[in-house]
């Protein structure tokens, strides 16, 4: 059945449409425009959301779980449970993100995730020992073409992104081979110098994982990966905009430097997101949640952030409009993941649509034209 969603405003997010309507049929968007310009087919089901804003569904390219579910389990229950939690916060598409684990366990996890239909962001095991965060040091490995081939085969080609340290031995060859497969190589958990980061970018890396966190600090004579991420216009970067991982003032600076096209909002959310204080599992690590923070042995371990809150924080910390902030959680991450039919409201795109208040509160969520939140 054809459905018509109406609201006072719509953000594509590249443009805004007033007094707007979206026509949906067969899980796809058929038309977008002003309500007096959009033809209404006979028998169409209409929903009018009044003084609200229609926007694309959010895309989270870095999330480990939520609602009590840990994606390192790899099974369909973990994926669907996480998806339900994320949908409550406007996320209609996500990359199931791993953490460093024993090699055999990593291969098993990516295989199970692929079998369950997930697409994958591999965070580890190809990380710097010095900047590993809570990733277990004993399980870190150097990147090799053989390991890439094993991951690719076991994942059935469903790896969309890999976070790795570009300074590791064998990294340039790994980056080039992964990029040739269409994988987005993201530099992170890295102690790279500026020269090493530039070499990674030259090999094909095009993104930076949770900027400011788990990387060499900025120095006036050795800016490192952080300096490259802030200054290089062709390099995108993601940020955990919770005001905990990065100070609001630095978050605002980052958004002014990298928005609109190269800034990406991520949650880095873990199983504890949406569950309250207590002890939780993160890929085999015991994580304690208290006072709004997740920690393992005193170090930050993922986050409790949701992407709808990240959008509102981007508005507050960076002075962005709702449309500008929505882009950082829709079009930009969708392009990063290579999802050509997500992240925009336009004819032919997936009918993943949010109904938001003008302050960014989620009021309704549609995925494939069906209401899921």
TAQUIQUI-V133386 format. One record per residue. N is the residue number from 0. RES is the residue in one small letter. PSI is psi in whole degrees, 0 to 359 (999 if undefined). Layout:
{{N/RES/PSI} {N/RES/PSI}}
This chain:
{{0/x/144} {1/x/138} {2/x/146} {3/x/122} {4/x/131} {5/x/150} {6/x/170} {7/x/338} {8/x/156} {9/x/140} {10/x/129} {11/x/330} {12/x/8} {13/x/340} {14/x/166} {15/x/143} {16/x/127} {17/x/151} {18/x/63} {19/x/161} {20/x/147} {21/x/129} {22/x/128} {23/x/136} {24/x/135} {25/x/31} {26/x/3} {27/x/156} {28/x/127} {29/x/328} {30/x/151} {31/x/136} {32/x/190} {33/x/146} {34/x/332} {35/x/355} {36/x/347} {37/x/126} {38/x/133} {39/x/111} {40/x/151} {41/x/137} {42/x/5} {43/x/143} {44/x/127} {45/x/138} {46/x/122} {47/x/119} {48/x/16} {49/x/230} {50/x/62} {51/x/179} {52/x/129} {53/x/137} {54/x/162} {55/x/155} {56/x/144} {57/x/152} {58/x/119} {59/x/111} {60/x/4} {61/x/91} {62/x/134} {63/x/351} {64/x/192} {65/x/160} {66/x/24} {67/x/2} {68/x/133} {69/x/120} {70/x/345} {71/x/346} {72/x/325} {73/x/357} {74/x/171} {75/x/325} {76/x/318} {77/x/320} {78/x/312} {79/x/325} {80/x/316} {81/x/317} {82/x/320} {83/x/315} {84/x/313} {85/x/322} {86/x/327} {87/x/340} {88/x/21} {89/x/1} {90/x/120} {91/x/348} {92/x/144} {93/x/158} {94/x/122} {95/x/116} {96/x/129} {97/x/172} {98/x/165} {99/x/132} {100/x/172} {101/x/144} {102/x/314} {103/x/322} {104/x/322} {105/x/313} {106/x/319} {107/x/319} {108/x/312} {109/x/326} {110/x/315} {111/x/319} {112/x/316} {113/x/317} {114/x/328} {115/x/0} {116/x/7} {117/x/156} {118/x/151} {119/x/141} {120/x/119} {121/x/109} {122/x/100} {123/x/161} {124/x/15} {125/x/64} {126/x/160} {127/x/135} {128/x/327} {129/x/330} {130/x/34} {131/x/346} {132/x/233} {133/x/1} {134/x/130} {135/x/125} {136/x/323} {137/x/341} {138/x/359} {139/x/145} {140/x/152} {141/x/147} {142/x/133} {143/x/158} {144/x/328} {145/x/319} {146/x/321} {147/x/315} {148/x/318} {149/x/316} {150/x/316} {151/x/316} {152/x/312} {153/x/332} {154/x/359} {155/x/34} {156/x/22} {157/x/13} {158/x/119} {159/x/332} {160/x/149} {161/x/127} {162/x/131} {163/x/162} {164/x/120} {165/x/348} {166/x/352} {167/x/149} {168/x/132} {169/x/357} {170/x/314} {171/x/318} {172/x/318} {173/x/313} {174/x/314} {175/x/316} {176/x/320} {177/x/317} {178/x/323} {179/x/335} {180/x/0} {181/x/9} {182/x/134} {183/x/113} {184/x/123} {185/x/131} {186/x/127} {187/x/172} {188/x/59} {189/x/143} {190/x/26} {191/x/140} {192/x/172} {193/x/316} {194/x/319} {195/x/322} {196/x/319} {197/x/322} {198/x/321} {199/x/318} {200/x/320} {201/x/329} {202/x/344} {203/x/354} {204/x/139} {205/x/10} {206/x/163} {207/x/132} {208/x/137} {209/x/77} {210/x/144} {211/x/333} {212/x/137} {213/x/47} {214/x/160} {215/x/130} {216/x/156} {217/x/131} {218/x/144} {219/x/335} {220/x/352} {221/x/85} {222/x/340} {223/x/197} {224/x/322} {225/x/314} {226/x/320} {227/x/316} {228/x/322} {229/x/334} {230/x/341} {231/x/115} {232/x/340} {233/x/2} {234/x/122} {235/x/163} {236/x/149} {237/x/157} {238/x/143} {239/x/96} {240/x/59} {241/x/357} {242/x/0} {243/x/307} {244/x/324} {245/x/134} {246/x/144} {247/x/323} {248/x/319} {249/x/325} {250/x/315} {251/x/319} {252/x/314} {253/x/315} {254/x/323} {255/x/328} {256/x/321} {257/x/338} {258/x/153} {259/x/336} {260/x/340} {261/x/8} {262/x/138} {263/x/131} {264/x/134} {265/x/161} {266/x/323} {267/x/29} {268/x/149} {269/x/182} {270/x/329} {271/x/345} {272/x/125} {273/x/9} {274/x/348} {275/x/180} {276/x/154} {277/x/190} {278/x/137} {279/x/168} {280/x/138} {281/x/88} {282/x/36} {283/x/349} {284/x/138} {285/x/123} {286/x/134} {287/x/131} {288/x/125} {289/x/143} {290/x/37} {291/x/11} {292/x/148} {293/x/129} {294/x/147} {295/x/116} {296/x/38} {297/x/348} {298/x/146} {299/x/137} {300/x/94} {301/x/197} {302/x/174} {303/x/4} {304/x/144} {305/x/156} {306/x/331} {307/x/321} {308/x/324} {309/x/320} {310/x/315} {311/x/323} {312/x/323} {313/x/323} {314/x/318} {315/x/313} {316/x/326} {317/x/357} {318/x/25} {319/x/152} {320/x/167} {321/x/316} {322/x/315} {323/x/318} {324/x/322} {325/x/323} {326/x/324} {327/x/346} {328/x/7} {329/x/276} {330/x/313} {331/x/309} {332/x/328} {333/x/319} {334/x/322} {335/x/317} {336/x/352} {337/x/21} {338/x/97} {339/x/342} {340/x/16} {341/x/162} {342/x/357} {343/x/154} {344/x/105} {345/x/157} {346/x/134} {347/x/349} {348/x/160} {349/x/141} {350/x/61} {351/x/107} {352/x/136} {353/x/149} {354/x/117} {355/x/154} {356/x/169} {357/x/346} {358/x/1} {359/x/12} {360/x/136} {361/x/125} {362/x/330} {363/x/153} {364/x/129} {365/x/132} {366/x/123} {367/x/28} {368/x/353} {369/x/138} {370/x/127} {371/x/0} {372/x/999}}
